[in-house]
Amino acid sequence: MNPSDGAGYNLKKRILVVEDHPDLLEIFQVGLVSLGCNVKVAKSGVEAIEASLELPDLIIIDIALPKMNGLEAASRIRQNSKTTDIPILAATAWVMPENRGQCLASGCDDYIAKPFTMRELETAVKRLLKE
């Protein structure tokens, strides 16, 4: 069973995870499915913009992505009137204080630094989903 297909799970929120590293993607999928979320995957900034049009409840986006980085993708998602209100969580290895500001300035609502714990991920997800 593929964790991202939702089979066999009681799913509530739809989360778009934008991550190009397979190991991290698996960590996101397992952690989010265990929270009762349905996970859709995009592996580039361009794919993130396209997938955002399906109106997920939350987008979790890496910053260092192929084709278009996460900052540019978040900014473009914010510019579209259909997707402007979707909460965006940056999950990145960029850990300098100015990086958090860059993420927020691009349109992200919050930021977690990699590596993160499942508790940090869960806390951020619940906060952005207002649960």
Buried (B, 14 or more C-beta within 10 A) or exposed (E): EEBBEBEEBEBEBBBBBBBBBEEBBEBBBEBBBEBEBBBBBBBBBBBBBEBBEEEBBBBBBBBEBEEBBBBBBBBBBBEEEEBEEBBBBBBBEBEEEEBBEBBBEBBBBBBBBBEBEEEEBBBBBEEBBEE
